[in-house]
């Protein structure tokens, strides 16, 4: 039976991975107190203690704007820590499954990004995540990197929860309409992760290794996402202060942030669908499921 070590189990993805991976082996679920990714020098000793066959690393520094003034910590967690995991995995012939982000791209492309497109991160967060990817590839470890975007889940903090809180408090709201992506449920990412690991356990096929894009299908803007949430609230009888006619679309330039966001966060998922015989569900389906979990349970 595989020993599967999962980091960051209190995050929205880590929470779902505990569920999805439970049947695939002995799961060792570690929180920040048990495995502090800001202390990369200590990581090998923790891995040595548990001797995992598979390391699944959803833990990350994700405070995108704060990273602009806290580059050292973002680099430690997002680059140095995955590097330490990868070099341990390479020495032990273990598998490292790691998560990355659309922020490794500049967002200027007109069509969805493929795995072969050149990275050009525009923020400290994006750069730190890309440096983590590079370190993993350089290690020689058996690895799978899953790039995703706009993660949403019933557990943890995310855009859906923030918008619903604001919609209860305010009667007018401005939301950016020129950033495009696919809201992707943490549960979907966790279930695909389980599917991938199961295939690896069965085949040990090194042709499965590498970098993949993993998001829901279709795309929307943050404004379109918000409009869909308001429609769901009406459908499920969730009382809000905000009325749809008072939701206003604005450009990114009207909502400046310390870190630059990609205008195009769409990721082409053809490779993962082909290699693992998957079909990605529509983003609306996943968002509705998360909405029901939070507001209709």
ZATOR-976963 format. One line per field, with one value per residue: x, y, z of N, C-alpha, C in turn; residue in three letters. Coordinates in steps of 0.001 Angstrom, whole numbers. Atoms other than C-alpha are relative to their C-alpha. Example, Ala and Ser with C-alpha at 12.3 -4.5 7.8 and 13.67 -1.06 7.14 Angstrom:
2
nx <- [890/-820] $
ny <- [-1190/-1190] $
nz <- [0/-60] $
cax <- [12300/13670] $
cay <- [-4500/-1060] $
caz <- [7800/7140] $
cx <- [900/-770] $
cy <- [1200/1090] $
cz <- [0/730] $
r <- [ALA/SER] $
***
This chain:
297
nx <- [850/-776/50/238/-126/709/-328/1007/1316/1049/382/1214/-332/-449/1202/644/-910/155/1128/-150/-1135/77/103/-1123/-1166/-83/-179/-650/536/-785/331/-1171/-787/-746/-926/-33/-700/-900/-1286/-315/-1110/524/960/-544/70/1392/259/-767/748/1221/-349/1119/-203/584/168/980/-315/860/-345/-648/216/959/394/-597/-420/-961/-1285/-783/-845/-460/-532/-831/860/632/-1016/-288/1108/422/-1131/-993/616/163/-1326/-448/816/-355/-1308/191/734/-923/-913/756/851/1394/711/438/1093/-70/979/-453/1001/41/-815/-1328/107/255/1411/183/360/1408/640/-424/-1408/-367/-1163/-1225/-175/-1061/412/-445/765/26/116/-882/669/-161/-1415/-367/593/-742/-1292/272/101/-1329/-807/496/-465/-1455/-390/1/1004/1278/874/1129/360/1335/307/1433/319/1297/463/1138/393/845/-906/-1052/362/-38/782/1426/390/-162/1076/1280/3/205/1352/914/-272/30/1052/-640/-1314/-775/-846/-839/591/-965/-849/791/-510/984/104/-296/216/-1051/397/-355/-1453/-327/448/-915/-1247/167/20/-1381/-814/412/-635/-1436/-193/245/-872/-1349/-346/-643/567/1053/-603/-161/821/1343/966/1198/1059/1310/95/659/-664/816/-745/394/1342/923/39/839/1382/484/256/1256/1071/120/612/1441/540/9/649/-966/317/-1132/240/-378/859/-797/-151/-989/-1326/-579/-1263/-1054/-1281/-1037/-632/806/-168/-1434/-475/-1470/-471/724/709/65/1267/477/-395/531/-990/419/-91/31/-1035/407/1184/-465/-888/656/1370/889/717/197/1367/180/-269/1266/411/-799/353/1319/-183/-597/1046/961/-647/-115/1231/1205/-269] $
ny <- [-1200/-1236/-1017/-1259/-1143/-1175/-1220/-1059/646/-922/-842/503/1190/1036/551/918/1110/995/847/686/923/886/1412/372/376/-565/-1441/-742/-1341/-923/-1426/-891/244/1246/-190/-1436/-141/-1162/492/1043/830/1050/828/1337/779/416/1044/1177/605/678/856/167/408/-1076/-1277/-858/-1296/-1135/-1149/-1086/-1391/-441/-1408/-531/-1395/-83/528/-1080/-583/1111/899/1055/1074/620/862/1140/963/391/431/780/1195/1044/465/965/1209/653/649/1189/984/536/934/1161/496/-278/-892/-1297/-640/-1391/-866/-1326/-1034/-817/-1204/143/-647/-1444/-270/-827/831/-132/1314/699/389/1410/297/-342/-1451/-546/-686/-1391/-484/-1455/-303/786/1290/786/341/1013/1276/494/484/1316/926/203/805/1381/594/136/992/1363/817/324/-1087/-526/-1363/-356/-1441/-251/-1421/-437/1137/-289/1165/-268/-167/-978/-1317/-107/-1073/238/-363/-1454/-671/219/-856/-1388/-120/-97/-1240/-1195/-51/-271/643/-77/1186/-43/757/249/1149/1147/1285/1052/428/1435/492/775/1412/518/158/1142/1240/263/432/1417/755/29/832/1401/479/129/1183/1183/141/-587/-398/-1310/-878/-777/-1070/-1292/-1148/20/-1025/600/-914/278/-442/-1280/-1126/-1158/-1053/-102/-594/1048/943/-613/12/1377/233/-680/825/1176/-437/-125/1345/785/-747/-618/-1429/-896/-1434/-420/380/168/-1247/-844/590/-801/467/-1008/512/201/-1290/-707/694/320/875/51/1011/22/1237/311/-283/1291/1114/1245/1051/1075/1262/1135/992/851/749/1068/957/689/344/-828/-1121/-986/-521/-1440/-730/-292/1171/59/-1130/291/1021/-646/-898/846/484/-1074/-713/818/1291] $
nz <- [0/92/-1054/697/-902/499/-737/4/5/-431/1119/658/784/-930/-633/947/279/-1069/401/1290/6/-1169/384/871/-781/-1350/170/-1079/243/-820/41/-26/-1209/173/1115/281/1278/-15/-518/982/-478/-880/728/243/-1241/-185/999/-429/-1108/464/1145/939/1388/804/-698/665/-606/289/-841/748/-397/1022/-195/1237/-164/-1101/474/607/-1052/-835/1024/-588/-498/1172/637/-886/8/1355/825/-743/-593/1027/395/-1015/161/1265/-92/-852/811/1010/-670/-504/1089/-336/911/-533/726/-457/653/390/203/1215/-188/623/1310/-81/236/1195/1144/369/-112/-1221/-63/-33/-845/728/118/-852/-1226/-129/-1156/-160/-1431/-869/-187/1219/154/-1005/419/1166/-487/-581/1139/591/-926/58/1260/-51/-1010/539/-694/628/-446/769/-388/475/-49/-40/-176/-533/-798/-873/-785/-1163/-1133/267/521/1447/613/-192/-1365/-152/734/-679/-1204/441/547/-1141/-734/844/1018/1290/28/1239/149/1197/1102/1086/-322/437/-457/-266/-1399/-40/-1360/-665/37/1325/25/-873/638/1113/-639/-368/1257/492/-898/192/1227/-268/-840/818/1178/-147/1362/-71/1018/-654/-787/673/-384/571/-375/-582/-412/580/1394/184/-648/-342/-693/-1409/20/422/-1124/-1030/491/-132/-1424/-341/558/-867/-1254/243/231/-1236/-1058/-918/-25/173/106/1352/1110/1226/757/-668/200/1081/587/72/484/-1027/-282/-1002/-1267/-52/-1066/-8/959/1269/301/1434/663/513/-871/560/200/901/-750/939/-308/-1131/431/894/-663/-1120/411/-811/605/-1055/-61/142/-1252/-679/-773/-1219/-868/-595/-1031/-1172/-533/-737/-1218/-991/-314/109/-637] $
cax <- [0/1310/2202/815/1940/-348/785/-1386/-4425/-6262/-6357/-9322/-7524/-5789/-9167/-10586/-7471/-7932/-11255/-10235/-6987/-8181/-8814/-5524/-3150/-2060/-2525/-211/-1969/232/-681/1615/2640/3765/5438/6318/7158/8800/11599/12816/15930/13696/11617/13926/13973/10158/9981/12659/10518/7421/9064/6205/5972/3936/4109/1084/1814/-1154/380/1435/1859/-1220/-1517/-932/-812/1033/3740/4808/6203/7013/9028/11349/8516/6727/9957/10598/7157/6526/10030/12499/10058/8989/12667/13487/10594/11654/15280/14194/11731/14444/16750/13981/12310/9072/6426/5890/2527/2587/135/928/-994/-2069/8/3137/1858/1569/-2070/-1541/-2264/-5573/-6304/-6040/-2487/-975/1713/4262/3673/6513/6094/6341/5113/4153/4038/6178/3608/3681/7468/7789/5408/7305/10622/9075/8150/11664/13255/11042/11920/15635/15603/15092/12251/9231/6788/3424/2724/-923/-1494/-4946/-6788/-9635/-9972/-13247/-14383/-16789/-13805/-11400/-11398/-12198/-13902/-17329/-17448/-16138/-18693/-21599/-20577/-20377/-23701/-25339/-23755/-23965/-26620/-24107/-20932/-18246/-16469/-13669/-14855/-11638/-9941/-11067/-10732/-12528/-13684/-12425/-13693/-11128/-13140/-12609/-8859/-8751/-10753/-8546/-5499/-6850/-7476/-3902/-2348/-4379/-3076/483/131/-1113/1306/4366/4333/6830/5102/2371/4822/5181/3157/-587/-3311/-6389/-9426/-13139/-14233/-15541/-14643/-16085/-14967/-15030/-18087/-19748/-18918/-20557/-23678/-23958/-23701/-26527/-28642/-27887/-28836/-32211/-32717/-31923/-33667/-30564/-31477/-29082/-28906/-27383/-29722/-28450/-29061/-26659/-23763/-21438/-18657/-15376/-11930/-8896/-7514/-10350/-9383/-5594/-3843/-193/193/-727/-3351/-3343/-5983/-6281/-6186/-7659/-5723/-5996/-6734/-6490/-3306/-4670/-7978/-6131/-3476/-5854/-9116/-10941/-13549/-13588/-17042/-18421/-17375/-21033/-21653/-18806/-19703/-23326/-22190/-20001/-22816/-25214/-22702/-22357/-25869/-28240/-26831] $
cay <- [0/3454/5952/9292/12459/15477/18976/21961/19912/22930/24743/24416/21921/20035/19550/17908/15776/14109/12811/11926/10119/8204/4973/4993/4295/5306/9081/11168/14544/17375/20938/23954/23099/19615/20710/24387/25089/28383/26304/24416/23170/21071/19452/16530/15460/15380/13377/11034/10459/9432/7839/8566/6893/9834/13480/15647/19343/21729/23998/27393/31057/32449/36023/37452/41142/40660/38725/41934/43159/39722/38162/36188/34242/33672/32282/30084/28450/28385/27704/26509/24091/22284/22108/20355/17923/17208/16445/14128/12421/12026/10311/7937/7313/8771/10676/14406/15810/19597/22386/25569/28461/30507/33345/31838/33426/37128/36846/38657/35702/35816/32081/29579/28818/25396/23672/24541/28298/30359/31451/35171/35836/39442/39214/37980/35264/34097/34188/32185/29529/29303/28984/26088/24416/24907/23437/20354/19763/20252/17717/14691/13501/11636/14531/15796/19540/20576/24222/25457/28746/30481/27705/27595/25303/24988/24936/27877/31390/32225/34650/33014/33439/37013/38039/36469/38278/41604/40920/40563/43770/46148/47331/48143/46401/46986/43882/43577/42404/42226/39285/35949/32460/29312/28934/25482/23533/22217/18973/18572/19110/16587/13986/14358/14053/10738/9534/10413/8770/5608/5356/5933/3254/795/1530/3471/4802/7646/8946/10170/12486/16193/19415/19611/22248/21474/23755/23522/23996/27264/30706/33854/37149/37978/40109/37222/34893/37315/37632/33838/33763/36297/34109/31066/33025/33835/30203/28811/31510/33078/36621/39333/43101/43389/43378/42217/45644/47183/44914/47047/45916/47810/47503/46304/49831/51028/48552/48797/46120/45739/42595/42523/39922/38046/39353/35884/33054/30445/27173/24603/21223/19028/17307/16093/15085/13039/11432/10505/9984/12848/15424/18632/19745/23234/25855/26627/23064/23159/26603/25507/22437/24536/27080/24296/22922/26301/27715/24795/22083] $
caz <- [0/-933/1754/553/2317/1859/2844/3749/4755/6202/2859/508/-1745/1064/2736/-414/-986/2386/1074/-2480/-1644/1426/-492/-2413/442/3917/3959/6125/6447/7670/8577/8835/12399/11356/8104/7880/4232/5137/6721/3657/5464/7746/5005/4192/7853/7990/4757/6085/9160/7167/4086/1649/-1740/-3033/-1937/-2774/-2234/-2337/317/-1025/-234/-2004/-682/-4163/-3237/60/-1792/-3536/-198/1232/-1579/710/2348/-986/-2448/590/477/-3285/-4633/-1979/-313/-3519/-4465/-1176/-1667/-5247/-4424/-1596/-3972/-6622/-4125/-2963/-6347/-4943/-6915/-6272/-7325/-7089/-7936/-9824/-11297/-14300/-12798/-14368/-17613/-18437/-19494/-22797/-25098/-26994/-26662/-23765/-22659/-23369/-21323/-24029/-23917/-22481/-18880/-18153/-14596/-13828/-10016/-7148/-6487/-10112/-10204/-6986/-8315/-11596/-9752/-7825/-11116/-12481/-9365/-9538/-13185/-12486/-9632/-11845/-9595/-10875/-10873/-12047/-11937/-12205/-13114/-12178/-11646/-9808/-7221/-5287/-2493/415/2791/3054/1632/-1985/-4385/-4082/-309/-488/-3116/-1242/1943/71/-1662/1746/3065/70/-2344/-5115/-6261/-8890/-10242/-12795/-16212/-18270/-16532/-17986/-16526/-15384/-11772/-10770/-7736/-5264/-5259/-9013/-8655/-5803/-7737/-10826/-8559/-7235/-10799/-11796/-8731/-9254/-12828/-11623/-8950/-11566/-14399/-13106/-16683/-16888/-19992/-17631/-15850/-16606/-16502/-17086/-17095/-15004/-14902/-15479/-19089/-20501/-19202/-17707/-16175/-12475/-13271/-15131/-12252/-9821/-11991/-12006/-8194/-7920/-10192/-8025/-4907/-6433/-7519/-4069/-2058/-501/549/-614/-319/-3794/-6790/-10217/-11769/-9231/-10191/-12337/-14687/-14383/-16038/-14073/-14319/-12077/-9361/-8970/-6881/-5781/-7933/-11608/-12502/-15828/-18230/-19745/-17193/-19535/-19613/-22401/-20771/-23897/-22700/-19361/-20971/-23594/-21374/-18554/-20505/-18816/-19803/-17783/-16586/-17202/-14657/-13909/-12699/-10217/-8892/-8379/-6451/-4150/-3738/-2709/-215/1468/1289/789/3026] $
cx <- [882/-152/-52/46/-635/353/-1229/-1430/-1117/-389/-1178/280/463/-1161/-671/884/-73/-1117/347/1106/-81/21/1217/1261/-91/311/579/-325/648/-474/1279/871/875/1021/-74/821/877/1385/454/1125/-481/-832/516/-108/-1420/-343/722/-740/-1167/226/-1175/452/-470/-145/-980/64/-937/359/748/-213/-872/-493/660/503/1054/1388/884/931/560/598/782/-844/-693/971/276/-1067/-253/1129/966/-597/-273/1327/509/-776/447/1327/-54/-682/910/917/-698/-864/-1482/-614/-358/-1094/-211/-980/605/-1187/81/889/1427/8/-313/-1451/-293/-433/-1509/-784/474/1457/144/1227/1312/220/1051/-591/550/-750/162/-106/990/-603/207/1430/404/-576/752/1379/-146/-112/1388/862/-423/508/1497/447/157/-1014/-1124/-1006/-1154/-325/-1354/-196/-1512/-255/-1350/-648/-1113/-379/-869/842/1062/-539/99/-935/-1495/-450/99/-1153/-1341/-89/-275/-1425/-1062/126/-276/-1162/542/1409/629/937/701/-557/990/1092/-849/648/-1126/-6/78/-138/1201/-320/337/1505/409/-400/884/1351/-70/33/1422/859/-346/642/1505/282/-109/1095/1457/528/570/-469/-1148/553/75/-966/-1328/-807/-1300/-945/-1336/-6/-809/764/-1002/924/-389/-1403/-1043/-197/-941/-1469/-601/-309/-1297/-1195/-216/-676/-1509/-638/-152/-552/933/-191/1269/-467/201/-984/833/224/1012/1389/624/1339/997/1266/983/644/-757/113/1465/357/1529/574/-852/-638/40/-1371/-643/557/-498/1139/-592/236/8/977/-443/-1221/403/779/-687/-1475/-1049/-765/-317/-1435/-31/204/-1281/-441/742/-343/-1350/120/587/-1030/-998/597/-4/-1357/-1254/182/-913] $
cy <- [1246/843/1350/1138/1222/1194/917/-479/927/997/-595/-1217/-1145/-701/-1030/-1208/-1074/-980/-841/-1058/-1078/-1477/-486/-409/533/1484/631/1466/998/1443/827/-222/-1252/73/1447/234/1245/-376/-1175/-922/-1163/-1034/-1425/-866/-496/-1124/-1295/-741/-846/-933/-190/-528/1082/1224/836/1363/1126/1256/1046/1316/619/1433/830/1427/153/-473/1087/661/-1070/-1089/-1162/-1169/-708/-949/-1242/-1085/-551/-519/-898/-1290/-1091/-557/-1059/-1310/-789/-738/-1201/-1097/-644/-1054/-1291/-659/109/898/1286/541/1386/851/1366/812/657/1240/-156/644/1488/372/795/-798/80/-1293/-691/-463/-1523/-174/414/1497/491/688/1418/633/1505/427/-853/-1381/-900/-458/-1101/-1372/-581/-517/-1356/-1070/-332/-891/-1463/-687/-271/-1129/-1401/-914/-395/1044/227/1369/312/1506/187/1483/169/-1098/436/-1272/399/270/1036/1284/14/1110/-177/457/1505/746/-164/808/1446/209/54/1345/1253/-52/375/-592/159/-1203/43/-932/-339/-996/-1255/-1298/-984/-335/-1519/-525/-772/-1486/-643/-253/-1222/-1326/-364/-462/-1486/-891/-173/-942/-1475/-577/-191/-1256/-1281/-226/394/459/1416/950/839/1215/1297/1044/-45/1213/-674/1098/-548/478/1296/1111/1116/1072/-28/603/-1049/-1057/531/-3/-1400/-327/675/-784/-1263/369/135/-1381/-775/771/561/1514/852/1456/473/-532/-75/1293/961/-636/653/-576/1142/-619/-179/1312/797/-642/-415/-844/-17/-981/47/-1372/-278/376/-1268/-1111/-1335/-975/-1101/-1348/-1235/-1100/-932/-826/-1190/-1067/-814/-306/717/987/992/544/1519/702/271/-1165/-68/1106/-254/-1042/593/909/-807/-511/1066/498/-857/-1357/-234] $
cz <- [0/1262/-706/1013/-653/875/49/89/473/-1087/-749/-871/898/684/-901/-303/1083/-339/-1225/6/1079/-369/-783/767/1412/-142/1265/-252/951/-164/143/1232/-155/-1128/-436/-1270/-72/512/-875/464/864/-750/-190/1246/260/-984/370/1114/-510/-1187/-979/-1358/-959/894/-815/692/-459/789/-815/717/-1082/195/-1098/178/1091/-434/-602/1017/937/-885/608/478/-1160/-693/848/-134/-1399/-880/769/572/-1041/-500/978/-106/-1231/102/944/-812/-1040/623/415/-1069/351/-1070/732/-904/603/-799/-298/-519/-1369/100/-512/-1387/161/-267/-1252/-1232/-266/170/1281/-74/-4/895/-665/-158/994/1228/0/1168/203/1459/769/246/-1221/-214/968/-377/-1201/413/683/-1070/-553/880/-34/-1264/41/912/-567/661/-936/476/-970/578/-624/166/-27/224/675/846/965/745/1176/1246/-368/-606/-1521/-477/257/1392/227/-665/706/1295/-388/-506/1102/712/-820/-993/-1367/35/-1378/-71/-1357/-1087/-1114/387/-195/486/226/1489/93/1428/547/-47/-1346/-82/823/-645/-1191/535/362/-1239/-548/851/-169/-1267/190/820/-823/-1033/210/-1375/7/-1099/558/735/-801/529/-747/456/424/481/-487/-1450/-87/698/268/560/1477/98/-401/1075/1078/-413/125/1462/442/-527/843/1316/-154/-144/1308/1204/1053/-71/-78/-7/-1441/-1034/-1282/-775/619/52/-1236/-451/-75/-599/1154/416/1063/1379/135/1221/-32/-1026/-1264/-210/-1496/-576/-520/881/-534/-294/-869/696/-897/396/1127/-373/-867/762/1094/-278/848/-882/1106/-19/-139/1341/777/896/1331/977/672/1103/1276/672/829/1311/1085/450/20/657/1196] $
r <- [UNK/UNK/UNK/UNK/UNK/UNK/UNK/UNK/UNK/UNK/UNK/UNK/UNK/UNK/UNK/UNK/UNK/UNK/UNK/UNK/UNK/UNK/UNK/UNK/UNK/UNK/UNK/UNK/UNK/UNK/UNK/UNK/UNK/UNK/UNK/UNK/UNK/UNK/UNK/UNK/UNK/UNK/UNK/UNK/UNK/UNK/UNK/UNK/UNK/UNK/UNK/UNK/UNK/UNK/UNK/UNK/UNK/UNK/UNK/UNK/UNK/UNK/UNK/UNK/UNK/UNK/UNK/UNK/UNK/UNK/UNK/UNK/UNK/UNK/UNK/UNK/UNK/UNK/UNK/UNK/UNK/UNK/UNK/UNK/UNK/UNK/UNK/UNK/UNK/UNK/UNK/UNK/UNK/UNK/UNK/UNK/UNK/UNK/UNK/UNK/UNK/UNK/UNK/UNK/UNK/UNK/UNK/UNK/UNK/UNK/UNK/UNK/UNK/UNK/UNK/UNK/UNK/UNK/UNK/UNK/UNK/UNK/UNK/UNK/UNK/UNK/UNK/UNK/UNK/UNK/UNK/UNK/UNK/UNK/UNK/UNK/UNK/UNK/UNK/UNK/UNK/UNK/UNK/UNK/UNK/UNK/UNK/UNK/UNK/UNK/UNK/UNK/UNK/UNK/UNK/UNK/UNK/UNK/UNK/UNK/UNK/UNK/UNK/UNK/UNK/UNK/UNK/UNK/UNK/UNK/UNK/UNK/UNK/UNK/UNK/UNK/UNK/UNK/UNK/UNK/UNK/UNK/UNK/UNK/UNK/UNK/UNK/UNK/UNK/UNK/UNK/UNK/UNK/UNK/UNK/UNK/UNK/UNK/UNK/UNK/UNK/UNK/UNK/UNK/UNK/UNK/UNK/UNK/UNK/UNK/UNK/UNK/UNK/UNK/UNK/UNK/UNK/UNK/UNK/UNK/UNK/UNK/UNK/UNK/UNK/UNK/UNK/UNK/UNK/UNK/UNK/UNK/UNK/UNK/UNK/UNK/UNK/UNK/UNK/UNK/UNK/UNK/UNK/UNK/UNK/UNK/UNK/UNK/UNK/UNK/UNK/UNK/UNK/UNK/UNK/UNK/UNK/UNK/UNK/UNK/UNK/UNK/UNK/UNK/UNK/UNK/UNK/UNK/UNK/UNK/UNK/UNK/UNK/UNK/UNK/UNK/UNK/UNK/UNK/UNK/UNK/UNK/UNK/UNK/UNK/UNK/UNK/UNK/UNK/UNK/UNK/UNK/UNK/UNK/UNK/UNK/UNK] $
***
